[in-house]
Amino acid sequence: MIKYKKRDIFKGNEDVIIHGCNCFHTMEAGIAAAIKEKYPGAYLADCESIKGANKLGFYTSYYHKKDDITIVNAYTQYYPGANFQLSAFETVMKRIKTNFYYRYTLSMPKIGAGIGGGNWDQIEQVLINIFTDKDISIYVL
């Protein structure tokens, strides 16, 4: 079940924050820029992957011990800007469910529906189809 929360994602109490990334180590806008500033290790994890490689449907992650939170960089668009790939989102969400879902609580912004140019109704349906038996928090302001 999707739970919408009207507040800052960094003030939530979930174990994992998932956000959408491109394949070129560009975290200069939207929630990615905020994550890069607050958790620079998440940006470094992104930079450890090959710049420009097709990572669509995969992710990198960073654990911040002091805040006890994991940041997941989900590769949902190839280039920066409006080129969100719904199929990549579906693939990476399935991977995240396998690796994080059963041990942790998950949160994310409306991935892909802002700068990425995706259709939130379609994105939401993917989440509903994948996360059928546990809550996932979507933060909106």
N, CA, C and O of each residue as an XYZ file, in Angstrom:
564
protein
N       0.837     -1.175      0.000
C       0.000      0.000      0.000
C       0.889      1.247      0.000
O       1.914      1.295      0.680
N       0.488      2.225     -0.753
C       1.206      3.487     -0.814
C       0.626      4.438      0.231
O      -0.588      4.618      0.326
N       1.516      5.035      1.006
C       1.127      6.056      1.978
C       1.764      7.364      1.535
O       2.982      7.448      1.380
N       0.942      8.377      1.333
C       1.446      9.699      0.966
C       1.655     10.516      2.229
O       0.789     10.566      3.103
N       2.809     11.151      2.312
C       3.139     11.978      3.471
C       3.545     13.367      2.988
O       4.424     13.510      2.138
N       2.894     14.383      3.540
C       3.194     15.767      3.171
C       4.211     16.325      4.161
O       3.860     16.985      5.139
N       5.467     16.043      3.882
C       6.553     16.563      4.705
C       7.883     16.297      4.028
O       7.946     15.620      3.002
N       8.919     16.821      4.595
C      10.279     16.641      4.101
C      10.689     15.181      4.252
O      10.575     14.618      5.341
N      11.158     14.570      3.192
C      11.544     13.156      3.215
C      12.656     12.894      4.235
O      12.735     11.800      4.793
N      13.505     13.879      4.480
C      14.596     13.712      5.429
C      14.112     13.732      6.882
O      14.876     13.428      7.798
N      12.855     14.086      7.088
C      12.298     14.094      8.437
C      11.426     12.861      8.688
O      10.770     12.755      9.724
N      11.427     11.937      7.733
C      10.690     10.693      7.900
C      11.452      9.739      8.797
O      12.570     10.030      9.222
N      10.853      8.611      9.078
C      11.505      7.629      9.946
C      11.752      6.293      9.243
O      11.981      5.282      9.906
N      11.708      6.278      7.914
C      11.963      5.052      7.177
C      13.464      4.743      7.141
O      14.295      5.625      7.361
N      13.791      3.503      6.865
C      15.184      3.042      6.822
C      15.879      3.345      5.504
O      17.105      3.453      5.453
N      15.095      3.483      4.435
C      15.659      3.618      3.091
C      14.969      4.766      2.362
O      13.744      4.885      2.378
N      15.783      5.612      1.720
C      15.268      6.628      0.805
C      15.714      6.224     -0.603
O      16.904      6.043     -0.861
N      14.761      6.089     -1.490
C      15.029      5.743     -2.884
C      14.784      6.996     -3.716
O      13.782      7.686     -3.529
N      15.695      7.286     -4.628
C      15.459      8.407     -5.541
C      15.950      8.021     -6.924
O      16.799      7.143     -7.075
N      15.407      8.684     -7.923
C      15.762      8.393     -9.309
C      17.036      9.101     -9.721
O      17.269     10.252     -9.352
N      17.858      8.402    -10.489
C      19.126      8.954    -10.984
C      19.246      8.720    -12.485
O      18.565      7.877    -13.068
N      20.140      9.503    -13.083
C      20.525      9.257    -14.475
C      21.871      8.532    -14.471
O      22.451      8.295    -13.411
N      22.350      8.192    -15.633
C      23.568      7.376    -15.756
C      24.845      8.201    -15.926
O      25.886      7.655    -16.291
N      24.776      9.508    -15.667
C      25.923     10.382    -15.899
C      26.415     11.110    -14.647
O      27.056     12.155    -14.757
N      26.125     10.573    -13.463
C      26.605     11.138    -12.205
C      26.166     12.587    -12.010
O      26.885     13.386    -11.411
N      24.999     12.912    -12.512
C      24.486     14.276    -12.387
C      23.435     14.304    -11.280
O      22.325     13.800    -11.454
N      23.783     14.878    -10.177
C      22.851     15.024     -9.058
C      22.789     16.513     -8.718
O      23.174     16.932     -7.626
N      22.304     17.291     -9.664
C      22.360     18.744     -9.531
C      20.998     19.407     -9.373
O      20.930     20.628     -9.239
N      19.908     18.636     -9.384
C      18.584     19.247     -9.300
C      17.636     18.330     -8.524
O      17.889     17.136     -8.361
N      16.552     18.917     -8.058
C      15.513     18.149     -7.382
C      16.017     17.473     -6.114
O      16.936     17.958     -5.454
N      15.402     16.352     -5.792
C      15.767     15.617     -4.577
C      17.202     15.107     -4.653
O      17.866     14.983     -3.624
N      17.692     14.810     -5.860
C      19.065     14.322     -6.000
C      20.070     15.344     -5.484
O      21.041     14.973     -4.824
N      19.854     16.617     -5.771
C      20.761     17.663     -5.287
C      20.717     17.739     -3.762
O      21.749     17.918     -3.116
N      19.530     17.604     -3.194
C      19.398     17.634     -1.733
C      20.091     16.430     -1.101
O      20.729     16.555     -0.056
N      19.966     15.277     -1.730
C      20.631     14.073     -1.232
C      22.145     14.232     -1.332
O      22.873     13.895     -0.398
N      22.611     14.744     -2.456
C      24.056     14.954     -2.646
C      24.615     15.862     -1.556
O      25.716     15.631     -1.057
N      23.861     16.891     -1.188
C      24.318     17.825     -0.154
C      24.284     17.190      1.232
O      25.242     17.316      1.995
N      23.201     16.518      1.560
C      23.035     15.948      2.906
C      23.826     14.660      3.094
O      24.369     14.410      4.170
N      23.889     13.844      2.044
C      24.579     12.555      2.109
C      25.557     12.429      0.938
O      25.278     11.702     -0.015
N      26.694     13.121      0.990
C      27.637     13.085     -0.135
C      28.114     11.673     -0.472
O      28.537     11.412     -1.598
N      28.047     10.774      0.488
C      28.429      9.387      0.218
C      27.539      8.736     -0.822
O      27.981      7.845     -1.547
N      26.277      9.174     -0.905
C      25.370      8.636     -1.935
C      25.848      9.053     -3.320
O      25.782      8.277     -4.273
N      26.329     10.283     -3.417
C      26.891     10.753     -4.691
C      28.170      9.975     -5.019
O      28.385      9.595     -6.170
N      29.010      9.740     -4.021
C      30.237      8.971     -4.255
C      29.919      7.545     -4.707
O      30.618      6.991     -5.556
N      28.860      6.951     -4.138
C      28.439      5.616     -4.577
C      28.022      5.645     -6.039
O      28.328      4.720     -6.792
N      27.323      6.705     -6.445
C      26.941      6.883     -7.845
C      28.194      6.975     -8.712
O      28.274      6.346     -9.767
N      29.171      7.761     -8.263
C      30.389      7.978     -9.049
C      31.282      6.738     -9.135
O      32.163      6.670     -9.993
N      31.064      5.772     -8.263
C      31.822      4.522     -8.345
C      31.346      3.646     -9.502
O      32.044      2.718     -9.910
N      30.169      3.941    -10.023
C      29.690      3.225    -11.211
C      30.270      3.920    -12.451
O      30.793      5.031    -12.356
N      30.178      3.277    -13.583
C      30.771      3.811    -14.812
C      29.876      4.903    -15.397
O      28.711      4.673    -15.721
N      30.453      6.093    -15.521
C      29.718      7.232    -16.066
C      29.317      6.954    -17.513
O      30.153      6.605    -18.347
N      28.030      7.113    -17.796
C      27.511      6.927    -19.146
C      27.167      5.490    -19.501
O      26.594      5.237    -20.560
N      27.511      4.543    -18.627
C      27.126      3.152    -18.887
C      25.616      3.026    -18.751
O      24.994      3.771    -17.994
N      25.038      2.108    -19.466
C      23.596      1.897    -19.358
C      23.310      1.098    -18.094
O      23.404     -0.130    -18.083
N      22.959      1.815    -17.029
C      22.663      1.214    -15.729
C      21.163      1.173    -15.467
O      20.735      0.880    -14.351
N      20.364      1.466    -16.488
C      18.916      1.517    -16.308
C      18.415      0.215    -15.693
O      18.755     -0.879    -16.144
N      17.603      0.361    -14.660
C      17.047     -0.803    -13.980
C      17.918     -1.323    -12.847
O      17.546     -2.289    -12.180
N      19.065     -0.705    -12.618
C      19.961     -1.093    -11.532
C      20.032      0.034    -10.507
O      19.386      1.068    -10.676
N      20.805     -0.158     -9.456
C      20.957      0.878     -8.441
C      22.323      0.770     -7.785
O      22.986     -0.265     -7.845
N      22.725      1.868     -7.157
C      23.836      1.869     -6.218
C      23.247      2.337     -4.885
O      22.162      2.917     -4.848
N      23.965      2.084     -3.806
C      23.439      2.499     -2.511
C      24.561      2.921     -1.572
O      25.732      2.593     -1.765
N      24.156      3.655     -0.557
C      25.080      4.167      0.448
C      24.390      4.110      1.805
O      23.243      4.533      1.949
N      25.096      3.586      2.789
C      24.573      3.537      4.150
C      25.247      4.622      4.983
O      26.474      4.694      5.053
N      24.431      5.462      5.611
C      24.932      6.514      6.493
C      24.727      6.030      7.930
O      23.609      6.001      8.443
N      25.827      5.655      8.554
C      25.768      5.026      9.871
C      25.168      5.939     10.943
O      24.326      5.500     11.726
N      25.595      7.210     10.983
C      25.123      8.119     12.029
C      23.601      8.276     11.998
O      22.952      8.243     13.043
N      23.034      8.446     10.805
C      21.583      8.596     10.677
C      20.866      7.261     10.526
O      19.636      7.216     10.506
N      21.625      6.172     10.421
C      21.068      4.825     10.254
C      20.066      4.787      9.092
O      18.926      4.347      9.241
N      20.534      5.263      7.932
C      19.672      5.306      6.748
C      20.467      4.894      5.519
O      21.659      5.180      5.408
N      19.795      4.226      4.608
C      20.399      3.848      3.330
C      19.780      4.687      2.238
O      18.559      4.834      2.174
N      20.620      5.239      1.375
C      20.168      5.988      0.213
C      20.357      5.091     -0.997
O      21.447      4.565     -1.220
N      19.307      4.918     -1.771
C      19.362      4.098     -2.984
C      19.249      5.015     -4.195
O      18.264      5.735     -4.360
N      20.276      4.974     -5.037
C      20.294      5.707     -6.302
C      19.729      4.771     -7.372
O      20.446      3.902     -7.869
N      18.484      4.934     -7.724
C      17.814      4.054     -8.689
C      17.955      4.658    -10.088
O      17.523      5.786    -10.327
N      18.554      3.911    -11.001
C      18.791      4.425    -12.359
C      17.531      4.242    -13.208
O      17.247      3.164    -13.731
N      16.791      5.349    -13.318
C      15.496      5.328    -14.001
C      15.474      6.187    -15.260
O      14.470      6.228    -15.971
N      16.570      6.867    -15.531
C      16.666      7.645    -16.765
C      18.125      7.647    -17.205
O      19.035      7.666    -16.377
N      18.334      7.625    -18.517
C      19.699      7.555    -19.018
C      20.387      8.911    -18.913
O      21.457      9.033    -18.316
N      19.762      9.925    -19.497
C      20.325     11.275    -19.480
C      19.655     12.116    -18.392
O      18.559     11.782    -17.942
N      20.301     13.199    -17.966
C      19.603     14.156    -17.111
C      18.421     14.758    -17.874
O      18.459     14.858    -19.100
N      17.392     15.150    -17.162
C      16.246     15.796    -17.805
C      15.087     14.848    -18.010
O      15.002     13.794    -17.380
N      14.201     15.239    -18.896
C      12.926     14.534    -19.094
C      13.087     13.320    -20.008
O      12.781     13.384    -21.198
N      13.566     12.224    -19.443
C      13.645     10.968    -20.213
C      13.477      9.755    -19.305
O      14.141      8.733    -19.479
N      12.572      9.888    -18.330
C      12.253      8.802    -17.405
C      11.834      7.558    -18.177
O      11.066      7.640    -19.135
N      12.342      6.412    -17.754
C      12.039      5.134    -18.405
C      11.213      4.264    -17.450
O      11.735      3.743    -16.464
N       9.940      4.115    -17.750
C       9.048      3.350    -16.884
C       9.514      1.900    -16.739
O       9.426      1.334    -15.650
N      10.000      1.302    -17.805
C      10.461     -0.090    -17.728
C      11.679     -0.216    -16.805
O      11.798     -1.203    -16.079
N      12.579      0.766    -16.822
C      13.734      0.752    -15.922
C      13.272      0.905    -14.475
O      13.804      0.258    -13.573
N      12.285      1.762    -14.264
C      11.724      1.960    -12.930
C      11.142      0.645    -12.409
O      11.390      0.259    -11.266
N      10.382     -0.027    -13.235
C       9.783     -1.299    -12.823
C      10.868     -2.322    -12.468
O      10.766     -3.009    -11.452
N      11.891     -2.420    -13.294
C      12.973     -3.373    -13.051
C      13.712     -3.059    -11.756
O      13.959     -3.958    -10.952
N      14.067     -1.793    -11.545
C      14.820     -1.445    -10.342
C      13.952     -1.596     -9.093
O      14.467     -1.970     -8.039
N      12.668     -1.321     -9.182
C      11.798     -1.504     -8.016
C      11.703     -2.984     -7.641
O      11.633     -3.316     -6.458
N      11.700     -3.858     -8.618
C      11.698     -5.301     -8.327
C      12.995     -5.703     -7.633
O      12.983     -6.517     -6.709
N      14.103     -5.137     -8.076
C      15.390     -5.426     -7.432
C      15.416     -4.886     -6.002
O      15.899     -5.553     -5.088
N      14.903     -3.695     -5.821
C      14.861     -3.098     -4.490
C      13.963     -3.918     -3.575
O      14.299     -4.133     -2.410
N      12.842     -4.371     -4.083
C      11.957     -5.215     -3.272
C      12.698     -6.472     -2.818
O      12.596     -6.870     -1.658
N      13.431     -7.087     -3.717
C      14.180     -8.295     -3.371
C      15.235     -8.025     -2.308
O      15.420     -8.837     -1.401
N      15.922     -6.905     -2.407
C      17.078     -6.657     -1.547
C      16.807     -5.817     -0.299
O      17.596     -5.858      0.645
N      15.722     -5.066     -0.271
C      15.472     -4.168      0.861
C      14.097     -4.342      1.494
O      13.946     -4.138      2.698
N      13.134     -4.699      0.738
C      11.722     -4.606      1.115
C      11.361     -5.352      2.391
O      10.606     -4.836      3.215
N      11.880     -6.536      2.563
C      11.419     -7.361      3.671
C      12.127     -7.059      4.991
O      11.670     -7.492      6.049
N      13.236     -6.322      4.940
C      13.980     -6.007      6.158
C      13.864     -4.541      6.565
O      14.196     -4.187      7.696
N      13.405     -3.698      5.670
C      13.463     -2.265      5.902
C      12.138     -1.596      5.531
O      11.298     -2.171      4.839
N      11.983     -0.357      6.018
C      10.872      0.477      5.569
C      11.398      1.385      4.465
O      12.524      1.877      4.537
N      10.582      1.602      3.451
C      11.019      2.309      2.249
C      10.285      3.629      2.079
O       9.107      3.758      2.413
N      11.023      4.619      1.543
C      10.423      5.901      1.213
C      11.025      6.420     -0.080
O      12.119      6.022     -0.481
N      10.300      7.306     -0.716
C      10.781      7.928     -1.945
C       9.936      9.157     -2.241
O       8.814      9.289     -1.751
N      10.493     10.059     -3.053
C       9.650     11.132     -3.584
C       8.846     10.545     -4.746
O       8.890      9.336     -4.975
N       8.132     11.365     -5.462
C       7.437     10.893     -6.672
C       8.468     10.734     -7.779
O       8.583     11.575     -8.670
N       9.217      9.635     -7.703
C      10.310      9.376     -8.650
C       9.810      9.468    -10.080
O       8.797      8.871    -10.445
N      10.543     10.232    -10.884
C      10.259     10.313    -12.318
C       9.171     11.272    -12.717
O       9.061     11.608    -13.896
N       8.350     11.732    -11.771
C       7.194     12.555    -12.127
C       7.506     14.044    -12.183
O       6.656     14.836    -12.591
N       8.699     14.431    -11.784
C       9.084     15.841    -11.833
C       9.994     16.096    -13.015
O       9.552     16.104    -14.164
N      11.262     16.303    -12.729
C      12.260     16.583    -13.757
C      12.332     15.476    -14.799
O      12.580     15.749    -15.973
N      12.119     14.226    -14.383
C      12.199     13.085    -15.295
C      11.122     13.056    -16.370
O      11.300     12.408    -17.401
N      10.008     13.748    -16.147
C       8.964     13.840    -17.153
C       8.026     12.651    -17.245
O       7.278     12.533    -18.216
N       8.051     11.761    -16.249
C       7.182     10.590    -16.280
C       5.759     10.894    -15.835
O       5.486     11.950    -15.265
N       4.869      9.967    -16.100
C       3.456     10.086    -15.750
C       3.232      9.411    -14.397
O       3.382      8.195    -14.282
N       2.871     10.196    -13.367
C       2.741      9.627    -12.037
C       1.685      8.532    -11.961
O       1.872      7.573    -11.213
N       0.616      8.628    -12.680
C      -0.401      7.576    -12.635
C       0.182      6.233    -13.054
O      -0.127      5.208    -12.446
N       1.017      6.227    -14.080
C       1.664      4.984    -14.526
C       2.708      4.519    -13.512
O       2.806      3.328    -13.217
N       3.479      5.456    -12.987
C       4.510      5.133    -11.999
C       3.868      4.550    -10.740
O       4.332      3.547    -10.199
N       2.797      5.195    -10.286
C       2.079      4.722     -9.109
C       1.553      3.303     -9.327
O       1.615      2.476     -8.418
N       1.044      3.019    -10.508
C       0.519      1.678    -10.794
C       1.615      0.620    -10.707
O       1.373     -0.486    -10.223
N       2.808      0.949    -11.168
C       3.942      0.016    -11.034
C       4.190     -0.272     -9.557
O       4.367     -1.428     -9.171
N       4.203      0.765     -8.735
C       4.416      0.578     -7.297
C       3.318     -0.290     -6.680
O       3.602     -1.183     -5.881
N       2.086     -0.028     -7.046
C       0.957     -0.814     -6.529
C       1.109     -2.280     -6.907
O       0.851     -3.166     -6.092
N       1.528     -2.536     -8.138
C       1.686     -3.912     -8.613
C       2.836     -4.650     -7.935
O       2.747     -5.856     -7.708
N       3.908     -3.943     -7.611
C       5.092     -4.588     -7.024
C       4.992     -4.690     -5.507
O       5.255     -5.748     -4.935
N       4.619     -3.608     -4.865
C       4.603     -3.567     -3.405
C       3.182     -3.834     -2.912
O       2.474     -2.920     -2.490
N       2.786     -5.089     -2.973
C       1.406     -5.468     -2.685
C       1.129     -5.761     -1.213
O      -0.018     -5.685     -0.773
N       2.160     -6.091     -0.456
C       1.913     -6.583      0.885
C       2.617     -5.790      1.980
O       2.755     -6.279      3.101
N       3.059     -4.590      1.677
C       3.717     -3.758      2.674
C       3.635     -2.309      2.246
O       3.526     -2.009      1.057
N       3.687     -1.408      3.220
C       3.601      0.020      2.910
C       4.892      0.559      2.300
O       5.986      0.093      2.620
N       4.753      1.527      1.435
C       5.865      2.318      0.929
C       5.425      3.772      1.041
O       4.325      4.125      0.615
N       6.270      4.607      1.606
C       5.912      6.017      1.824
C       6.391      6.867      0.671
O       7.546      6.779      0.253
N       5.489      7.696      0.159
C       5.801      8.648     -0.901
C       5.697     10.044     -0.281
O       4.649     10.437      0.230
N       6.795     10.773     -0.338
C       6.840     12.109      0.259
C       6.567     13.164     -0.788
O       7.193     13.192     -1.848
N       5.632     14.020     -0.477
C       5.273     15.144     -1.353
C       5.231     16.403     -0.494
O       4.884     16.355      0.686
N       5.585     17.510     -1.095
C       5.501     18.786     -0.360
C       4.464     19.674     -0.982
O       4.243     20.789     -0.510
